[in-house]
């Protein structure tokens, strides 16, 4: 039995700040994915929705919300939430249903309507909630953590503010070529340096925005794709949703302290590298087999960290890989050819799905001016709050 599932269709609603319901965005993306797959809504046997916590009750039951918006037709529904990893969890659930024989065709949808500014904690008093505590005790917004990560890289590896700016310049150049991106204008290093400081050493243009947006996939088994006349579809070969191992000695969102390694030794592989490693092992390939990667650049410094966590270079050499041009369009292994979060901003439940949309278009040879020549394999990776690993390997 193959573990591959085929990507029959992709669809997106452009990222931005549109002031409308997440349901509208998701419905647009879903219909676009169905059209790309050459299917009717009635052909779908299951809908998996990636939840949003910003849309009231409909956001908590996203699978049913999108099924209702498209028109009840009896499909089974599933709703999942895993913070920034929600999209990958939704893909994993859809894949499991297909491989288990519960459905031939599954529609995966994620959409969000984000607030202005940084994400704030959910309302109410919850003194046993680490996310609530870090805001109330420390006043630590997400960018505060991003600044800490950046300072750590500067102290350990000698990264500079100029290196961080290079990430933004690279991703903005790619995003300028992407019709779904929110920010479609090239940016210079001087413009990054002139933007306001948000969390030292990171400036406004080092940190991703919060955005409205939606993405959708139509997934099916390879045999179903062949019956539809698609002999060589893009295939999802691995989905990694691993969790950390105790003890964790690196401070991570939303925690305000690390575990002690005094009595228990640290695990041989840290959490973020383990996300990619599990995906590589399941897919039967490694970083040398990749044609491209989509990573979660919540900040410019975090993109450099992902280079190392993916095994694209040795620890501490992410900035050198960037300076050498390896991760830019036209480089040895482009990272974030979509433009990344730097160009999109973050629409939380949609983002991991959008990453797979980009992998699919690249592997199909349909990415236009952003096309990575001869792309055959790619990985999309991110991390959700509370230990949600997220990686998807797609091949053709």
Secondary structure, DSSP 8 states (H G I E B T S, - for coil): ----EEEEEEEEEEEE---S-HHHHHHHHHHHHHHHHT--GGG--EEEEE--TTSHHHHHTHHHHHHHHH---S-EEEEE--GGGHHHHHHHHHHHHHHTTS-SEEEEEEEE---SSS----SS--TT-HHHHHHHHH---HHHHHHHHHHHHHHHH---HHHHHHHHHHHHHHHTT-TT-S--S---HHHHHHS-EEETTEEGGGB--B-EEEEEEEEE-HHHHHHTT-SS-EEEEEEE-----S---S--TT-SS----SSS---SS-HHHHHHHHHHHHHT--GGG-SEEEE--SBHHHHHHHHHHTTSS-TT-HHHHHHTTTTSTTSSSEE-TT-HHHHH-B-HHHHHHHHHHHHHHHHHT--GGG--TT--EEEEEEEETTTEEEEEEEE-
